[in-house]
Amino acid sequence: MGKEAKPDPDTERSRKVRQKRIGDQLRRLYDDVTSEPVPDEFLSLLEQADNSSKQK
């Protein structure tokens, strides 16, 4: 069994910075989307689906 090389501290730090930046950007995008109103057409489709499942 070979020895596993320890990650370079600079490389590890750089990876963590990139991950944090991506996470921050995804949170910002997700927050923007969740604050948008639901379109009336989509609400209508959901209501139709609820009604058809109740009839079965």
QUIQUI-V869179 format. One record per pair of residues at least 24 apart in sequence whose ideal C-beta (glycine too) atoms are under 6 Angstrom apart, sorted by the first residue. I is the first residue (numbers start at 1). GAP is how many residues later the second one is. Records with the same first field share a line. If there is no record, write none. Layout:
BEGIN
I->GAP + GAP
END
This chain:
BEGIN
none
END
